[in-house]
Amino acid sequence: MTSDEILPLLKSSLRIAGDEDNEMLKLIIDASIDNVKSMVGTNDEFFKENKSFKLAVLQQSTNNFLNRASSSDVDLFDTKYGMQSAVLHLKAQYQIWEANNGATE
């Protein structure tokens, strides 16, 4: 899965019509892909066409884009429960996938 595959979904989710932010969005998506993979496992084969992985990357990317300012005049609250749930679900899927495919790390 690449940032080019996720970019249209992320732009739709964020209601971004133009292309001015594409490079920044791709950077955010790539960092989110790396982040989610580092929390789950390293076998790229597992992540291909995995809808739960795509959703977790989309959630992480959306959060990173919406909270990209280094400072704010409003109090922000940690609301990453959806991300935590997605990663825990992916970890369980990964373990089952690994067991069924005989892969070890």
VEXDOSE-286466 format. One record per residue: residue in one letter; x, y, z of N, C-alpha, C in turn. Coordinates in pm, whole numbers, padded with zeros to 5 digits, always signed. Layout:
AXYZXYZXYZ/...
# end
This chain:
M+00084-00117+00000+00000+00000+00000+00090+00124+00000/T+00055+00220-00083+00136+00340-00096+00053+00464-00062/S+00124+00574-00048+00056+00700-00019-00036+00740-00135/D+00000+00701-00258-00085+00734-00373-00221+00665-00366/E-00225+00547-00304-00351+00475-00290-00440+00537-00181/I-00378+00587-00076-00451+00642+00037-00490+00789+00015/L-00411+00859-00064-00430+01004-00082-00574+01043-00120/P-00636+00980-00219-00775+01020-00251-00873+00999-00136/L-00854+00891-00061-00941+00866+00054-00922+00971+00162/L-00795+01005+00189-00766+01104+00291-00821+01241+00251/K-00801+01279+00126-00853+01408+00079-01005+01412+00087/S-01070+01303+00053-01215+01296+00063-01260+01307+00208/S-01190+01235+00296-01223+01237+00438-01207+01377+00498/L-01103+01447+00455-01075+01581+00508-01147+01691+00430/R-01219+01653+00325-01291+01748+00239-01195+01848+00174/I-01082+01796+00122-00983+01878+00052-01003+01858-00097/A-01031+01966-00169-01058+01955-00312-00934+01980-00397/G-00849+02071-00356-00732+02108-00437-00614+02015-00416/D-00508+02043-00492-00387+01960-00486-00271+02029-00415/E-00294+02146-00357-00186+02223-00296-00118+02149-00181/D-00192+02068-00109-00139+02000+00010-00095+01857-00019/N-00094+01814-00144-00066+01674-00176+00068+01624-00122/E+00174+01703-00137+00306+01659-00091+00309+01641+00060/M+00249+01735+00133+00244+01723+00278+00158+01602+00319/L+00045+01584+00250-00042+01471+00281+00028+01338+00254/K+00104+01329+00147+00179+01206+00117+00284+01178+00224/L+00350+01283+00271+00446+01267+00380+00378+01216+00506/I+00262+01272+00539+00186+01229+00656+00142+01083+00640/I+00096+01047+00521+00052+00909+00495+00169+00812+00508/D+00284+00846+00447+00401+00758+00455+00445+00737+00600/A+00445+00846+00678+00482+00835+00820+00380+00749+00895/S+00253+00763+00862+00148+00683+00927+00161+00535+00891/I+00192+00506+00765+00214+00367+00724+00328+00306+00805/D+00440+00377+00814+00554+00329+00891+00519+00310+01038/N+00444+00406+01093+00407+00401+01234+00318+00281+01264/V+00216+00260+01184+00124+00149+01208+00197+00016+01191/K+00278+00004+01087+00354-00120+01065+00447-00148+01182/S+00509-00044+01237+00601-00066+01349+00529-00114+01474/M+00400-00084+01486+00322-00128+01601+00266-00269+01583/V+00260-00317+01458+00191-00443+01430+00287-00554+01391/G+00366-00535+01288+00456-00639+01239+00530-00591+01116/T+00623-00671+01068+00710-00625+00960+00688-00694+00826/N+00604-00794+00819+00586-00867+00694+00489-00791+00604/D+00543-00731+00498+00463-00647+00409+00348-00722+00342/E+00362-00850+00325+00259-00930+00259+00125-00922+00336/F+00133-00917+00469+00012-00908+00552-00068-00781+00524/F+00001-00672+00496-00063-00542+00485-00127-00515+00349/K-00092-00597+00249-00148-00576+00115-00298-00604+00118/E-00375-00511+00066-00521-00524+00056-00590-00549+00191/N-00528-00508+00301-00586-00524+00433-00667-00399+00468/K-00798-00413+00474-00886-00298+00498-00866-00238+00637/S-00838-00320+00735-00815-00269+00871-00688-00184+00875/F-00586-00226+00802-00462-00149+00794-00488-00016+00724/K-00562-00019+00616-00595+00103+00542-00670+00201+00633/L-00765+00150+00711-00841+00235+00803-00750+00294+00911/A-00661+00213+00967-00570+00262+01072-00479+00372+01016/V-00429+00353+00895-00344+00455+00832-00425+00581+00806/L-00548+00565+00763-00635+00679+00738-00664+00755+00867/Q-00692+00683+00976-00716+00747+01106-00593+00822+01154/Q-00478+00757+01146-00353+00820+01191-00321+00943+01106/S-00339+00931+00975-00310+01044+00885-00404+01161+00911/T-00531+01132+00931-00629+01237+00960-00593+01309+01089/N-00559+01233+01193-00521+01293+01320-00396+01379+01305/N-00296+01329+01231-00172+01405+01212-00197+01534+01133/F-00285+01527+01033-00314+01647+00954-00390+01750+01036/L-00492+01707+01107-00575+01800+01182-00503+01860+01302/N-00400+01793+01351-00326+01840+01468-00181+01870+01434/R-00157+01927+01316-00021+01949+01268+00043+02075+01323/A-00034+02165+01382+00023+02287+01438+00104+02254+01562/S+00219+02320+01576+00304+02294+01692+00253+02362+01817/S+00167+02461+01801+00106+02527+01917-00037+02566+01884/S-00115+02585+01988-00255+02617+01968-00304+02701+02084/D-00405+02781+02059-00462+02861+02167-00581+02793+02233/V-00607+02668+02195-00715+02591+02257-00657+02462+02315/D-00721+02415+02420-00679+02289+02480-00723+02174+02391/L-00632+02085+02360-00663+01967+02281-00671+01848+02374/F-00755+01753+02340-00773+01635+02421-00731+01513+02342/D-00670+01420+02407-00626+01296+02343-00748+01209+02314/T-00776+01186+02187-00892+01106+02148-00850+00998+02049/K-00749+00922+02083-00695+00822+01992-00750+00682+02017/Y-00864+00671+02083-00918+00539+02114-00948+00459+01987/G-00993+00525+01882-01017+00456+01757-00889+00398+01699/M-00779+00472+01713-00649+00425+01664-00600+00307+01747/Q-00614+00316+01878-00571+00207+01965-00649+00079+01933/S-00776+00091+01915-00859-00023+01881-00817-00082+01747/A-00791+00003+01649-00749-00045+01517-00617-00120+01523/V-00522-00068+01599-00391-00134+01610-00403-00267+01684/L-00480-00271+01790-00499-00398+01862-00565-00502+01772/H-00662-00460+01693-00728-00550+01599-00628-00601+01495/L-00545-00512+01442-00445-00551+01343-00342-00647+01403/K-00301-00623+01528-00205-00713+01592-00260-00855+01602/A-00386-00866+01639-00449-00999+01647-00457-01061+01508/Q-00498-00984+01408-00503-01036+01271-00366-01081+01225/Y-00264-01004+01258-00127-01034+01216-00079-01167+01278/Q-00108-01186+01404-00068-01311+01470-00136-01432+01406/I-00263-01419+01376-00336-01529+01310-00280-01551+01171/W-00256-01445+01097-00201-01455+00963-00064-01524+00965/E+00019-01481+01061+00152-01539+01074+00145-01688+01106/A+00055-01727+01194+00039-01867+01231-00007-01951+01112/N-00098-01897+01033-00150-01968+00917-00051-01975+00802/N+00041-01879+00795+00136-01874+00685+00275-01925+00724/G+00290-01967+00849+00417-02023+00894+00532-01926+00897/A+00501-01797+00900+00606-01696+00900+00653-01669+01042/T+00778-01640+01055+00834-01599+01184+00919-01475+01165/E+00930-01399+01272+01014-01279+01267+01133-01299+01357/
# end
